[in-house]
Amino acid sequence: MKLLIRLIPPFFVRLFARPYVAGDSLDLAMAAVNDLWQKRSLMATLDLLAEDIREQGQADENLRTYLRMVDAVAAWKGAGQEGRPTLSLKPSSYTIAPLQDGGDARGSFEAIAAIVDAAGKKGVQVTIDMESRHWTDFTLDALHKLWALGHRHIGCVLQTRMHRTEQDLAALPKGMRVRLVIGIYQEPAEFALVAKPAMKQRMLDYAARLLKAGHYVEFATHDEAAVRQFVEQVAPACGAGPDRFEVQMLYGVPREKLHADLRRRGIHCRLYVPFANSWSLAVQYLRRRLDEYPAMMWLVTKNLLRIG
Ligand SMILES: Cc1cc2nc3c(=O)[nH]c(=O)nc-3n(C[C@H](O)[C@H](O)[C@H](O)COP(=O)(O)OP(=O)(O)OC[C@H]3O[C@@H](n4cnc5c(N)ncnc54)[C@H](O)[C@@H]3O)c2cc1C
């Protein structure tokens, strides 16, 4: 199936994965984020889909868009500051020398630092996403450097599939916000677990470790059983109330009942809301979503044909 999905032409990828993207402008994305908060009390983290860039002009444009995103979030008018969105970004969006191709990621740290600096001045939280293993050292180094410069509004992502994560977790700056995920990038067994149940068990174990060490934990998964185990057993056993953690899921993944149930219990729930400036830059993200959930193609086709 994965090979088939890689062969689907970009136009169809866009069509099938449409529910995962808030739109092709910042205005549309902000409207979606506003709706989530006003109608369903769901918070958001906003992400520009902009990986695999090949021209410096695109890297510059991505930086400019993130600076506009900082301003848009700073101007958030939703009821109170509680529901204010955060930003998520990927280091590969700002360089035409990607590490996985043997490049040196030039320009990426400087762009991230500029965004983090602007966001800090306006009270906007930023999370640096974790990409494939080629980027792990770069991303963690960037986080450590930014933390050392005094930025306390940044958060990191740890992928529980990676064997190195246990050491990375132990070395995190005290108090840094952490999103825990199993990790979307397929990595060789030399570097990572290959069985999902073991990755999920590590999510629960690492969540407990992080809570006990005083970190704010963002438990990011669509696995309802894992979410329930986290909020009903792991967090209470660590003495952590709902002010110490949140549950995160991706925009477009149908989990309405679970969201509503979490909100009823006073647990914060945040959706990762991507948008694109250019659909061609969204295709990689969308292919990964279809890889995870090929049934989305059938659901979208059914909607288009209005059958079933
Ligand atoms: C908020 C958020 C941020 C993330 N950030 C990163 C990151 O920075 N780096 C990184 O490597 N990974 C990131 N991920 C992806 C993550 O690592 C997983 O690949 C992804 O969440 C799928 O794993 P799962 O834990 O949901 O479990 P799974 O076992 O894969 O899924 C659980 C259930 O949800 C369903 N499901 C899963 N994905 C979809 C989908 N796309 N559409 C419909 N149903 C689906 C499955 O069919 C299954 O029933 C992020 C995920 C989330 C939710």
The ligand as an SDF file (V2000), in Angstrom:
LIG
                    3D

 53 58  0  0  0  0  0  0  0  0999 V2000
   -0.4160   16.5820   17.2820 C   0  0  0  0  0  0  0  0  0  0  0  0
    0.5380   15.6670   16.6160 C   0  0  0  0  0  0  0  0  0  0  0  0
    1.8120   16.1070   16.2940 C   0  0  0  0  0  0  0  0  0  0  0  0
    2.7340   15.2230   15.7170 C   0  0  0  0  0  0  0  0  0  0  0  0
    4.0190   15.6550   15.4880 N   0  0  0  0  0  0  0  0  0  0  0  0
    4.9320   14.7640   15.0280 C   0  0  0  0  0  0  0  0  0  0  0  0
    6.2930   15.1220   14.8940 C   0  0  0  0  0  0  0  0  0  0  0  0
    6.7110   16.2440   15.1750 O   0  0  0  0  0  0  0  0  0  0  0  0
    7.1530   14.1820   14.4300 N   0  0  0  0  0  0  0  0  0  0  0  0
    6.7440   12.9050   14.1100 C   0  0  0  0  0  0  0  0  0  0  0  0
    7.5770   12.0800   13.7210 O   0  0  0  0  0  0  0  0  0  0  0  0
    5.4520   12.5460   14.2080 N   0  0  0  0  0  0  0  0  0  0  0  0
    4.5420   13.4540   14.6590 C   0  0  0  0  0  0  0  0  0  0  0  0
    3.2370   13.0710   14.7640 N   0  0  0  0  0  0  0  0  0  0  0  0
    2.7850   11.7820   14.1680 C   0  0  0  0  0  0  0  0  0  0  0  0
    2.9000   10.6480   15.1560 C   0  0  0  0  0  0  0  0  0  0  0  0
    4.2440   10.3500   15.3840 O   0  0  0  0  0  0  0  0  0  0  0  0
    2.1920    9.3880   14.6220 C   0  0  0  0  0  0  0  0  0  0  0  0
    2.7850    8.9880   13.4500 O   0  0  0  0  0  0  0  0  0  0  0  0
    0.7100    9.5520   14.3520 C   0  0  0  0  0  0  0  0  0  0  0  0
    0.1220   10.2590   15.3950 O   0  0  0  0  0  0  0  0  0  0  0  0
    0.0280    8.1610   14.2060 C   0  0  0  0  0  0  0  0  0  0  0  0
    0.2670    7.3920   15.3420 O   0  0  0  0  0  0  0  0  0  0  0  0
   -0.7940    7.1850   16.5390 P   0  0  0  0  0  0  0  0  0  0  0  0
   -0.0680    7.3530   17.8240 O   0  0  0  0  0  0  0  0  0  0  0  0
   -1.9740    8.0580   16.3330 O   0  0  0  0  0  0  0  0  0  0  0  0
   -1.1490    5.6670   16.5100 O   0  0  0  0  0  0  0  0  0  0  0  0
   -1.7000    4.7050   15.3490 P   0  0  0  0  0  0  0  0  0  0  0  0
   -1.6690    3.3580   15.9510 O   0  0  0  0  0  0  0  0  0  0  0  0
   -0.9570    4.9250   14.0670 O   0  0  0  0  0  0  0  0  0  0  0  0
   -3.1890    5.1730   15.1510 O   0  0  0  0  0  0  0  0  0  0  0  0
   -4.1850    4.9900   16.1400 C   0  0  0  0  0  0  0  0  0  0  0  0
   -5.5340    4.9800   15.4560 C   0  0  0  0  0  0  0  0  0  0  0  0
   -5.7340    6.2480   14.7820 O   0  0  0  0  0  0  0  0  0  0  0  0
   -5.9520    6.0270   13.3870 C   0  0  0  0  0  0  0  0  0  0  0  0
   -5.1970    7.0250   12.6390 N   0  0  0  0  0  0  0  0  0  0  0  0
   -3.8800    7.2770   12.7550 C   0  0  0  0  0  0  0  0  0  0  0  0
   -3.5160    8.2360   11.8600 N   0  0  0  0  0  0  0  0  0  0  0  0
   -4.6400    8.5550   11.1840 C   0  0  0  0  0  0  0  0  0  0  0  0
   -4.9230    9.4470   10.1310 C   0  0  0  0  0  0  0  0  0  0  0  0
   -3.9600   10.2050    9.5730 N   0  0  0  0  0  0  0  0  0  0  0  0
   -6.2030    9.5320    9.6660 N   0  0  0  0  0  0  0  0  0  0  0  0
   -7.1970    8.7870   10.2120 C   0  0  0  0  0  0  0  0  0  0  0  0
   -6.9690    7.9100   11.2260 N   0  0  0  0  0  0  0  0  0  0  0  0
   -5.7210    7.7820   11.6810 C   0  0  0  0  0  0  0  0  0  0  0  0
   -5.3910    4.6390   13.0860 C   0  0  0  0  0  0  0  0  0  0  0  0
   -6.0550    4.0600   11.9770 O   0  0  0  0  0  0  0  0  0  0  0  0
   -5.6610    3.9010   14.3790 C   0  0  0  0  0  0  0  0  0  0  0  0
   -6.9920    3.4170   14.4110 O   0  0  0  0  0  0  0  0  0  0  0  0
    2.3250   13.9080   15.3770 C   0  0  0  0  0  0  0  0  0  0  0  0
    1.0470   13.4780   15.7040 C   0  0  0  0  0  0  0  0  0  0  0  0
    0.1620   14.3120   16.3120 C   0  0  0  0  0  0  0  0  0  0  0  0
   -1.2020   13.8020   16.6700 C   0  0  0  0  0  0  0  0  0  0  0  0
  1  2  1  0
  2  3  1  0
  2 52  2  0
  3  4  2  0
  4  5  1  0
  4 50  1  0
  5  6  2  0
  6  7  1  0
  6 13  1  0
  7  8  2  0
  7  9  1  0
  9 10  1  0
 10 11  2  0
 10 12  1  0
 12 13  2  0
 13 14  1  0
 14 15  1  0
 14 50  1  0
 15 16  1  0
 16 17  1  0
 16 18  1  0
 18 19  1  0
 18 20  1  0
 20 21  1  0
 20 22  1  0
 22 23  1  0
 23 24  1  0
 24 25  2  0
 24 26  1  0
 24 27  1  0
 27 28  1  0
 28 29  2  0
 28 30  1  0
 28 31  1  0
 31 32  1  0
 32 33  1  0
 33 34  1  0
 33 48  1  0
 34 35  1  0
 35 36  1  0
 35 46  1  0
 36 37  1  0
 36 45  1  0
 37 38  2  0
 38 39  1  0
 39 40  1  0
 39 45  2  0
 40 41  1  0
 40 42  2  0
 42 43  1  0
 43 44  2  0
 44 45  1  0
 46 47  1  0
 46 48  1  0
 48 49  1  0
 50 51  2  0
 51 52  1  0
 52 53  1  0
M  END
$$$$
